[in-house]
Amino acid sequence: MDVVTAAAILITLMDVSRRAPTQKELASGVPIDFTVEERPRKSNPRNIDKYYYSPSGKKYRSILEIKRN
């Protein structure tokens, strides 16, 4: 791995944040024991993607996907 790739990975990891669901997300159907990860897109960092994680570690890409399972 070259230095540029390593730096890009480090910056990406630093931009990721995990938090508890907001009141709005809870009202939308996200369980209280889930965590929410916000990650900027590599192609356009202004766009933030949200991922939802169950306590077991399963990753969901949307609230609708959580409701389906």
CORVENJO-V584402 format. One record per backbone hydrogen bond with DSSP energy under -1.0 kcal/mol. NH is the residue of the N-H (numbers start at 1). CO is the residue of the C=O. If there is no record, write none. Layout:
BEGIN
[[NH	CO] [NH	CO]]
END
This chain:
BEGIN
[[6	2] [7	3] [8	4] [9	5] [10	6] [11	7] [12	8] [13	9] [14	10] [15	11] [17	38] [19	36] [26	22] [27	23] [28	24] [29	26] [30	25] [34	31] [35	53] [36	19] [37	51] [38	17] [39	49] [41	47] [47	44] [49	39] [51	37] [52	60] [53	35] [54	58] [57	54] [60	52] [66	62] [67	63] [68	64] [69	65]]
END
